Amino acid sequence: MASKALRVGIYLRVSTADQTVENQRQDLLRVAEQRGWVLVDTFVDHGISGIKGREQRPEFDRLCKDAAAGKLDLIAAWSIDRIGRSIGHLVQFLQELREQKVDLYLHKQSVDTSTAAGRAFLNMAAVFAEFEREIMVERINAGLARARERGTRSGRPIGRPPVSYVVQKQIRKLRAKGHGKLRIAKQLHCGVGTVTRVLEAPAV
């Protein structure tokens, strides 16, 4: 039985108004034809820097929403820097794709996460994200240790503070829309641990 054709969204971006996305478009359309992909839509952010976050890139935001809604099997971009130039944004984006089971194709880097080699790349990204989190935890613990040595204490309450019903409801609502834990935490200005704790607890 022939494998089902992948539903693909192509993302194109240039940083300045005098640049064109046509070279990116032609390369990706050629790959789509060669691989038998079904092109669902093309998302173009024109004249927008890759440093800017999702909320400042309307077409990237629309792409992410379509992926979260289950409309796409794979996202294709010409290069990883078309997706973004911020390490934090890239790691968050890759983690969300993992959670949504959406693959990523990067033409210039020859990365395709629907293949074993591409999945290895995604796993490495997850390793670096975990490394970054561990460094943050170490810094926090070191700060607490210094505070204890000075005879002071952190201003954070001892133990885990209760999460309000309103926040719990917002977390579950965003999760139901397909948002990743990091994105939920950032949007609600809370910790990833808080989001995880709410999602793992029975709904109230």
ABEGO torsion letter per residue (X at the ends): XBBBBBBBBBBBBBABAABBAAAAAAAAAAAAAAAGBBBABBBBBBGBBAABBAAABAAAAAAAAAAAAGABABBBBABAAAAEABAAAAAAAAAAAAAAGBBBBBAAAGBBAABAAAAAAAAAAAAAAAAAAAAAAAAAAAAAAAAAAAGBBBABBBEBBBBBAAAAAAAAAAAAAGBBAAAAAAAAGBBAAAAAAAAABBBX
